[in-house]
Amino acid sequence: MLINEGAMQRNRRIRRLGQVGLRLNPIFAYFFLWAPILVLVLFSFNSSRSVASFTGFTLKWYGNILNNMMGAESAFSTELMLNAFRNSLFVGTVATAISTVLGTMIALAMARGRFPGKGLIDGLLFLPVVIPEITQAISLAIFFKVAFDWFALMSGERVFPGFHTIIAAHVTFNISYVAIVVRARLANMNPRLEEAANDLGANPWRAFWRVTFPLILPGVISGALLAFTLSLDDFVITFFTSGVGTTTLPVFVYGLLKLTVTPEVNAISTIMMVLSTLLIGISLALQGRSASRL
Amino acid sequence: MTRRIRRLQQNGFFLAMPTIAWLFIFFVLPLLIVLVVSFMSRGRGGVAIMPLTLQHYERTFGVFFIILRRSIGLAGLTTIICLLVGYPLAFFISTRRRRLVQQITLFLVILPFWTNFLIRTYAWRILLGEQGTINGLLLSLGMINEPLSMLNTQFAVLVGLVYGFLPFLVLPIFASVERFNFRYVDAAQDLGANDARAFLRVVLPLTMPGVLAGCALVFIPSVGAFVTPDLLGGTKGLMIGNLINKQFGGSGNMPLGSALSIVMMAVVMLSLLIYVMAHRRERGA
């Protein structure tokens, strides 16, 4: 067998290059992913206001946040931040409740029902996940404006954007995510169990609550937790649908981040980072537990 | 018996009705209104009035074409960079032999992702700023004499977009590399293929579904990005998402903003179509 010496050598060179590249790539990638976060946390403890060099450890920026000492000209106050946080929790809770019910209903209908137009409904559920947030945000902003103008014309009463518009917007983008999660759960479930319940004389309503629902409950809970997380995290769509006095935490934080880099903002960011990591960690742990129970 | 099954199936439709109605009112109808408004004239305060006009589309493809092109260009470049960084990274993770190491390396990609997008983007303002960390480091090492201006440039936007969406690409590729059987590479080499050929003819085609899904998941939100260029781009890194946002402020122009978002939607739909077609071809092949 004739072996081409030149080609072999070239192949060895490519292989060596590939090996070096594959060694360096993860180092570079993990550094890239983690450096910004570590720098942010580090400088929230820096004793000077600089983010160019670390001069010493302090907790005073965290103290400033809690004691409302960020300067008179600042848009920040501890009370405003806590208020925004409360608004976020309220919006998240209501939007999660509605979207979990609606998302579970359509997931059940798509998995068990047999009716025309399913492909179209699939598309309708898929689109809110893929279209850019800004498109959804401005379409809702225009929609609410048109609807409220029209309402004012008909009834003479003006309605303004507020919690109701934010919640309606959040429910709309949450439904798809809940439906995806619950459908995945339903796909793993044996439909014979429902048939058995029906054969044993349970009506569909009873069969659902006694058989289907307990089995899909872990899926429903994961869907709800996902919806709640997305709701708490959303900025773009909330920004375009919120009104006066209904600022959520991300919208409030955006107002701070837009200004200059200050150690207090770094401290707030660090707190938020710790909180959201905790929240997601807890929800994943719950999901793991409820999944392993079945 | 058959009647009862039929009734259950119809119940399925009634069960779907409330959700369909909700999505119709708050998703389909608003998009239709945007479409209509994009053809209307600008009234006082930026609102939409009659008569119908095409002028906003003319401006979108006229004076604003440069920004449209920039958005698509930056999104494309973001996708390519994510692919160059993310593909080998997904390989690295899925080829870890020990399960625990694999889980940790994957977790290290996902964990930064749990942080709010705004804050992850803001972190780059600290790094890239005139008096930021990178400039501070380079100055103190004597590698530069005066600070580089990196913030408020297209470069900063590119970095922010890659940072924001890299995990979207790593995860689907990881899923398809994990299913990949490495004996195929041995087989290709036994049959005389060199490394490059084995990669291009065997590894790449078999992991293509993950590559395609990852590219779509990075490209689409990058085209429509608003937060990243807003916090990192300044005027030099303005993207179509910022332009749309501006049309809804004080001296805005709602019909123009609508036309811009319809064009952006068209770009997104087109890239989805390309994705679906490529995916079908992959599966057929």
Chai-1 contact restraints between the chains, C-beta under 6 A:
chainA,res_idxA,chainB,res_idxB,connection_type,confidence,min_distance_angstrom,max_distance_angstrom,comment,restraint_id
A,N11,B,N194,contact,1.0,0.0,6.0,A-B,restraint_1
A,N11,B,D195,contact,1.0,0.0,6.0,A-B,restraint_2
A,I14,B,D195,contact,1.0,0.0,6.0,A-B,restraint_3
A,I14,B,A196,contact,1.0,0.0,6.0,A-B,restraint_4
A,R15,B,D195,contact,1.0,0.0,6.0,A-B,restraint_5
A,L22,B,P88,contact,1.0,0.0,6.0,A-B,restraint_6
A,N25,B,P88,contact,1.0,0.0,6.0,A-B,restraint_7
A,P26,B,L89,contact,1.0,0.0,6.0,A-B,restraint_8
A,P26,B,F92,contact,1.0,0.0,6.0,A-B,restraint_9
A,A29,B,V85,contact,1.0,0.0,6.0,A-B,restraint_10
A,A29,B,L89,contact,1.0,0.0,6.0,A-B,restraint_11
A,L33,B,P112,contact,1.0,0.0,6.0,A-B,restraint_12
A,P36,B,A123,contact,1.0,0.0,6.0,A-B,restraint_13
A,P36,B,W124,contact,1.0,0.0,6.0,A-B,restraint_14
A,P36,B,L127,contact,1.0,0.0,6.0,A-B,restraint_15
A,I37,B,P112,contact,1.0,0.0,6.0,A-B,restraint_16
A,V39,B,I126,contact,1.0,0.0,6.0,A-B,restraint_17
A,V39,B,T133,contact,1.0,0.0,6.0,A-B,restraint_18
A,L40,B,A123,contact,1.0,0.0,6.0,A-B,restraint_19
A,V51,B,I126,contact,1.0,0.0,6.0,A-B,restraint_20
A,V51,B,G132,contact,1.0,0.0,6.0,A-B,restraint_21
A,V51,B,T133,contact,1.0,0.0,6.0,A-B,restraint_22
A,A52,B,Q131,contact,1.0,0.0,6.0,A-B,restraint_23
A,A52,B,G136,contact,1.0,0.0,6.0,A-B,restraint_24
A,S53,B,G136,contact,1.0,0.0,6.0,A-B,restraint_25
A,L102,B,T19,contact,1.0,0.0,6.0,A-B,restraint_26
A,L102,B,W22,contact,1.0,0.0,6.0,A-B,restraint_27
A,M105,B,L15,contact,1.0,0.0,6.0,A-B,restraint_28
A,M105,B,T19,contact,1.0,0.0,6.0,A-B,restraint_29
A,I106,B,A16,contact,1.0,0.0,6.0,A-B,restraint_30
A,I106,B,T19,contact,1.0,0.0,6.0,A-B,restraint_31
A,L108,B,L15,contact,1.0,0.0,6.0,A-B,restraint_32
A,A109,B,G12,contact,1.0,0.0,6.0,A-B,restraint_33
A,A109,B,L15,contact,1.0,0.0,6.0,A-B,restraint_34
A,A109,B,A16,contact,1.0,0.0,6.0,A-B,restraint_35
A,R112,B,G12,contact,1.0,0.0,6.0,A-B,restraint_36
A,G113,B,Q9,contact,1.0,0.0,6.0,A-B,restraint_37
A,G113,B,G12,contact,1.0,0.0,6.0,A-B,restraint_38
A,G113,B,F13,contact,1.0,0.0,6.0,A-B,restraint_39
A,R114,B,Q9,contact,1.0,0.0,6.0,A-B,restraint_40
A,F115,B,F13,contact,1.0,0.0,6.0,A-B,restraint_41
A,L124,B,L23,contact,1.0,0.0,6.0,A-B,restraint_42
A,P128,B,F27,contact,1.0,0.0,6.0,A-B,restraint_43
A,P132,B,G224,contact,1.0,0.0,6.0,A-B,restraint_44
A,I134,B,G224,contact,1.0,0.0,6.0,A-B,restraint_45
A,I134,B,F226,contact,1.0,0.0,6.0,A-B,restraint_46
A,I134,B,G241,contact,1.0,0.0,6.0,A-B,restraint_47
A,I134,B,I244,contact,1.0,0.0,6.0,A-B,restraint_48
A,T135,B,S261,contact,1.0,0.0,6.0,A-B,restraint_49
A,T135,B,M265,contact,1.0,0.0,6.0,A-B,restraint_50
A,I138,B,S261,contact,1.0,0.0,6.0,A-B,restraint_51
A,S139,B,P30,contact,1.0,0.0,6.0,A-B,restraint_52
A,S139,B,L31,contact,1.0,0.0,6.0,A-B,restraint_53
A,S139,B,V34,contact,1.0,0.0,6.0,A-B,restraint_54
A,L140,B,P30,contact,1.0,0.0,6.0,A-B,restraint_55
A,I142,B,I33,contact,1.0,0.0,6.0,A-B,restraint_56
A,I142,B,V34,contact,1.0,0.0,6.0,A-B,restraint_57
A,I142,B,V37,contact,1.0,0.0,6.0,A-B,restraint_58
A,F143,B,P30,contact,1.0,0.0,6.0,A-B,restraint_59
A,F143,B,I33,contact,1.0,0.0,6.0,A-B,restraint_60
A,V146,B,I33,contact,1.0,0.0,6.0,A-B,restraint_61
A,A168,B,F26,contact,1.0,0.0,6.0,A-B,restraint_62
A,T172,B,F26,contact,1.0,0.0,6.0,A-B,restraint_63
A,T172,B,F27,contact,1.0,0.0,6.0,A-B,restraint_64
A,D233,B,N116,contact,1.0,0.0,6.0,A-B,restraint_65
A,F235,B,L118,contact,1.0,0.0,6.0,A-B,restraint_66
A,V236,B,F226,contact,1.0,0.0,6.0,A-B,restraint_67
A,V253,B,L118,contact,1.0,0.0,6.0,A-B,restraint_68
A,Y254,B,L118,contact,1.0,0.0,6.0,A-B,restraint_69
A,L257,B,L118,contact,1.0,0.0,6.0,A-B,restraint_70
A,L257,B,Y122,contact,1.0,0.0,6.0,A-B,restraint_71
A,V261,B,R125,contact,1.0,0.0,6.0,A-B,restraint_72
A,V261,B,I126,contact,1.0,0.0,6.0,A-B,restraint_73
A,S269,B,I119,contact,1.0,0.0,6.0,A-B,restraint_74
A,M272,B,N116,contact,1.0,0.0,6.0,A-B,restraint_75
A,M273,B,T115,contact,1.0,0.0,6.0,A-B,restraint_76
A,S276,B,W114,contact,1.0,0.0,6.0,A-B,restraint_77
A,T277,B,W114,contact,1.0,0.0,6.0,A-B,restraint_78
A,I280,B,W114,contact,1.0,0.0,6.0,A-B,restraint_79
